[in-house]
Amino acid sequence: MVAARKVSFREAWDSSTVFYVDEELENEIDQEVEKLLLLADHEVVSGTSAVNAQALASFLAKDPLALDVILREIELSQEKFMRIVSLLRKLGHISGGFESEWHFSKIANKVVQDSDFALLIAGLLVDGKRDKELTTYIPRYYLETLNYREIRGGSREARRVRYKRSLIGTYSGRKGYKVEGLIRQKLMDINVPFEQGRSRVIETDIDFAVPGLDDPWIIIMSSFQETTSSSQTTKTRDMLNAFERVNRVNSRYGENRAFVNFVDGGGWLARKRDMERLVENCHYYVNINLLGLLESVVQNHLPRKKR
């Protein structure tokens, strides 16, 4: 068992992982891309003949994934497409009024079930760029992607790269979950209970509370970032505030609760000053390569009656 200790910033820096490689996740993403590519073999996507709104509407009605394929072809995100549909609803181009935004899955299923809606969406995707009314409401940056008539084409390999690139949000989210799984598995190997959620002790969401949220003696906050993002600022603030709260509880009641920062990934290496603050402002700092420290942290801080 590795002895619990506070690592130096140099050790934290040198032991950091830039990219986390998980073969299972890579295969999952490849399988999703292949499903989309099979649909893209359709004449409407891969053929050479001209495409009109009616032909595209027929293709969209075949499978809820078909809409996903076309958005990847024109390189428009699901989120931006949802905003455009909301705009059309607000303008009255889609019946029923607008009270709240439709999730992408609802739009995709409605395209399959409602031929008139499918034709409207197809017309938007094929020729939305030329809609003079929409130029008033949609920035050119997004409007010019609504031009499937001219954008359509390219090789299957180019399409594969494009489709995979469009899954970056899904990939990053799942990778974060995979990395949290390493912490989860380590705690299970140590054979201690843990919970996730909001706790009265630090009044914020805890990623891992050992042995539980009601009375956590070891609090682990985790963040894995391969790229930089605005969420790092929020995460840094939450981690620093949590450490202060744990220290106040320990000081007030003479307790020995431990606050652990798990921080890793190239995105944190790019935010060196924030990473320095997170290494400094915790009782223990761990990353993927320093997970072995957790067992001795548990031994040192979790009362025997709580195990």
Buried (B, 14 or more C-beta within 10 A) or exposed (E): EEEBEEBEBEBBBEBBBEEBEBEEBEEBBEEBBEBBBEBBEBEBBBEEEEBEBEBBBBBBBEBBBBBBBBBBBBEBBBEEBBEBBBBBBEEEBBEEEBEEEBEBEEBBBBBBEEEEBBBBBBBBBBBBBEBEEBEEEBEEEBBBBBBBBEBBEBEEEEBBEBBBEBBEEEBBEBBBEBBBEBBBEBBEEBEBEBBBEEBEBBEBBBBBBBBBBEEBBBBBBBBBBBEBEEEBEEBBEBBBBBBEBBBEBBEEEEEEBBBBBBBBBBBBBBBEEBBEBBBBBBBBBBBBEBBEBBBBBBBBBBEEEBB
